[in-house]
């Protein structure tokens, strides 16, 4: 029983249709590549506030600001 956890930042406007597409695509990928049963595949999407997301030892917004310099 595969379990996939997708984490994305809570920014912009990710629609329910986009999330459904992620769930479907991930499930199909596991079926096609690993032969996993779609009926027992779980996909969870977590939206994380940018304040709670870090990259390269920095908060995400600070990391992005440094990359744009």
Protein Blocks (a to p, Z undefined) as FASTA:
>chain_A
ZZdddddddehjddfklmmmmmmmmmmmmmmmnopafklcccddddddfklpceehiafk
lmmmmmmZZ
